[in-house]
Amino acid sequence: MERIAELLAHENGVLPRRQHHTIRHQLDRARRMGLLEAPLPGIYTAPDPGWHTRVRAAAAFRPGCVITGAAAAMLLWWPEVPIDAVAVAVAHDVHGTYPRYTWERRRLPLDLVADRDGVRIACPAASILDLVPTLGGNVIDEGLRRRAVTLSELWSAYRAQPYRPHNQLRVEMLNDSRHEPWSEAERKAHRLLRAARLTCWRTNHLIRIDGRNYFADIAFPAVRVIVELDGFSHHGSKKAFVDDRWRYSRFAAHGWRVLPFAASVLDDDPQGFLTLVRRAVGQ
């Protein structure tokens, strides 16, 4: 087993049986003893492989495949993404079902595929569109907030993959994202402001104060009014709470009026939210 352990370490945790035919009997025996696992036929890993290892197992099982969806997001831009299976795009059907893998016969345009250490991965824009049917606008917000993607890149990725199931939903979500929200609360506020025909506002507006960059959730620059939206979980630590107090104070000290709202207000009292914003900005 010492030799097998060395090979696992050397080959990033994945041993394709076909590439190690001289020790195939040892590999099979180690698997029977529970010292190795075969998450896919002919692909050996240490027991209970993590997601990164499962991705490499898929790449070894179907060379040339593309990792998509949550696994692609995890690898390239969103390490904490919720994931329950490695989604894989393949040129030819995969027969059989394998736990924690999903297979889709699909060809991605080359400009939507990145290569990382020999593993082909859907680019951020493609993985975001993959996840819209399950995560809705939240995955777009996450990608925009993390600067993993731009709205124009999302539209380009959408146009490069016509006729996919759920594309109507993707169009709706992209249109709903036209003001580039960074959170579900911002998305709701944008809808309310548009429906109320309030104008001249900017989202995630950059304000530089004393050599530091700050982003206001929603700003009306002409009248120097800022609307801030905080969810309960946003202030999950004392530091986050204190940092926001400093930020609001710096805005105010430099001539901005700050309207801090709890995100829940957008559902509980949307008209009250709009009334206060109207009054503050004089529209």
Protein Blocks (a to p, Z undefined) as FASTA:
>chain_A
ZZmmmmmmmnnopacfklmmmlmmmmmmmmmnopaccfbghiacdehiafklmmmmmmmm
mghiacehjllmmmmmpmmbccfbdcdddfbdcedjdehiacddddddfklccceehiac
ddfklmmmmmmmmnmmmlmmmmmmnopacfklmmmmmmmmghiahklmmmmmmmmmmnop
abfklmmmmmmmmmnopghiaehiacdeehiacddfbacfknopacddddfklmmcfklm
mmmmmmmmmmmmnopacddddfklmmmmmmlmmmmmmmmnoZZ
